[in-house]
Amino acid sequence: MEFPQFGAHICQMSDEWTEKLRCPTCHKIGMACPSQGEGDNTPTVQFASDGFKVVTTQYGPNFHCATCNVVVDP
C-alpha cells in the first residue's frame, strides 16, 4: 500500500506456517509451507517436499502423494 504524500510504503501482513505431510498408503513423510496474505481468499504454497504435489481447489491447496496419487494426511 502506497502513501506518497507521506513518503511511506506499508507492507501487507501475511501468515506463514508449516504443515507435516504423511501419505496414508506408502507412509512417505514431508513438509509444506503455505502462506496467506491479508487480502487473499486462499493460501498459496511456497514449498512442498519432493514426492508431494499441490492440487489447487476453490477452497485452497490440497496435498497429494506424487507416487500414490492420494490425498495426504496433515
Short mmCIF file of the C-alpha atoms (twelve columns), coordinates in Angstrom:
data_MODEL
# 
_entry.id   MODEL 
# 
loop_
_atom_site.group_PDB 
_atom_site.id 
_atom_site.type_symbol 
_atom_site.label_atom_id 
_atom_site.label_alt_id 
_atom_site.label_comp_id 
_atom_site.label_asym_id 
_atom_site.label_seq_id 
_atom_site.Cartn_x 
_atom_site.Cartn_y 
_atom_site.Cartn_z 
_atom_site.pdbx_PDB_model_num 
ATOM 1  C CA . MET A 1  0.000   0.000   0.000  1 
ATOM 2  C CA . GLU A 2  1.480   3.367   -1.008 1 
ATOM 3  C CA . PHE A 3  1.115   6.736   0.718  1 
ATOM 4  C CA . PRO A 4  3.185   9.090   -1.493 1 
ATOM 5  C CA . GLN A 5  2.035   12.201  0.357  1 
ATOM 6  C CA . PHE A 6  3.835   10.857  3.431  1 
ATOM 7  C CA . GLY A 7  6.702   9.173   1.616  1 
ATOM 8  C CA . ALA A 8  5.662   5.831   3.069  1 
ATOM 9  C CA . HIS A 9  5.019   2.305   1.897  1 
ATOM 10 C CA . ILE A 10 3.159   -0.136  4.141  1 
ATOM 11 C CA . CYS A 11 3.637   -3.849  3.594  1 
ATOM 12 C CA . GLN A 12 0.647   -6.102  3.947  1 
ATOM 13 C CA . MET A 13 0.844   -8.720  6.650  1 
ATOM 14 C CA . SER A 14 0.852   -12.374 5.743  1 
ATOM 15 C CA . ASP A 15 0.595   -15.570 7.751  1 
ATOM 16 C CA . GLU A 16 3.091   -18.357 7.071  1 
ATOM 17 C CA . TRP A 17 3.058   -21.816 8.607  1 
ATOM 18 C CA . THR A 18 4.353   -25.342 8.068  1 
ATOM 19 C CA . GLU A 19 2.319   -28.495 7.653  1 
ATOM 20 C CA . LYS A 20 3.528   -32.040 8.141  1 
ATOM 21 C CA . LEU A 21 2.551   -34.327 5.272  1 
ATOM 22 C CA . ARG A 22 2.176   -38.120 5.508  1 
ATOM 23 C CA . CYS A 23 0.930   -40.457 2.822  1 
ATOM 24 C CA . PRO A 24 -1.596  -42.929 4.272  1 
ATOM 25 C CA . THR A 25 -0.640  -45.531 1.651  1 
ATOM 26 C CA . CYS A 26 3.180   -45.567 1.401  1 
ATOM 27 C CA . HIS A 27 3.862   -43.637 4.643  1 
ATOM 28 C CA . LYS A 28 6.164   -41.137 2.937  1 
ATOM 29 C CA . ILE A 29 6.603   -38.011 5.079  1 
ATOM 30 C CA . GLY A 30 7.391   -34.411 4.189  1 
ATOM 31 C CA . MET A 31 6.644   -30.763 4.857  1 
ATOM 32 C CA . ALA A 32 4.773   -27.952 3.127  1 
ATOM 33 C CA . CYS A 33 4.967   -24.197 3.721  1 
ATOM 34 C CA . PRO A 34 1.728   -22.369 2.884  1 
ATOM 35 C CA . SER A 35 1.183   -18.650 3.363  1 
ATOM 36 C CA . GLN A 36 -1.794  -16.340 3.114  1 
ATOM 37 C CA . GLY A 37 -1.701  -12.600 2.574  1 
ATOM 38 C CA . GLU A 38 -4.045  -10.188 4.309  1 
ATOM 39 C CA . GLY A 39 -6.335  -9.762  1.292  1 
ATOM 40 C CA . ASP A 40 -6.024  -13.302 -0.096 1 
ATOM 41 C CA . ASN A 41 -9.028  -15.632 -0.109 1 
ATOM 42 C CA . THR A 42 -6.968  -18.830 -0.096 1 
ATOM 43 C CA . PRO A 43 -3.413  -19.744 0.890  1 
ATOM 44 C CA . THR A 44 -0.605  -20.251 -1.601 1 
ATOM 45 C CA . VAL A 45 2.127   -22.852 -1.142 1 
ATOM 46 C CA . GLN A 46 5.691   -21.575 -1.068 1 
ATOM 47 C CA . PHE A 47 7.274   -25.037 -0.729 1 
ATOM 48 C CA . ALA A 48 6.312   -28.721 -0.689 1 
ATOM 49 C CA . SER A 49 8.762   -31.585 -0.130 1 
ATOM 50 C CA . ASP A 50 9.853   -33.751 -3.052 1 
ATOM 51 C CA . GLY A 51 7.410   -36.577 -3.591 1 
ATOM 52 C CA . PHE A 52 4.349   -34.454 -2.874 1 
ATOM 53 C CA . LYS A 53 2.295   -32.324 -5.213 1 
ATOM 54 C CA . VAL A 54 -0.008  -29.388 -4.628 1 
ATOM 55 C CA . VAL A 55 -3.535  -29.652 -6.028 1 
ATOM 56 C CA . THR A 56 -5.351  -26.328 -6.153 1 
ATOM 57 C CA . THR A 57 -9.054  -26.323 -5.282 1 
ATOM 58 C CA . GLN A 58 -11.548 -23.487 -4.930 1 
ATOM 59 C CA . TYR A 59 -11.166 -23.786 -1.130 1 
ATOM 60 C CA . GLY A 60 -7.361  -23.752 -1.119 1 
ATOM 61 C CA . PRO A 61 -4.492  -26.144 -1.753 1 
ATOM 62 C CA . ASN A 62 -4.613  -29.888 -1.089 1 
ATOM 63 C CA . PHE A 63 -1.544  -32.103 -0.927 1 
ATOM 64 C CA . HIS A 64 -1.232  -35.435 -2.719 1 
ATOM 65 C CA . CYS A 65 1.460   -38.108 -2.684 1 
ATOM 66 C CA . ALA A 66 3.122   -37.966 -6.101 1 
ATOM 67 C CA . THR A 67 3.688   -41.744 -6.075 1 
ATOM 68 C CA . CYS A 68 0.305   -42.991 -4.840 1 
ATOM 69 C CA . ASN A 69 -1.784  -40.040 -6.068 1 
ATOM 70 C CA . VAL A 70 -3.841  -39.963 -2.859 1 
ATOM 71 C CA . VAL A 71 -4.637  -37.088 -0.529 1 
ATOM 72 C CA . VAL A 72 -2.085  -36.994 2.272  1 
ATOM 73 C CA . ASP A 73 -2.798  -36.769 5.985  1 
ATOM 74 C CA . PRO A 74 -1.941  -33.494 7.696  1 
# 
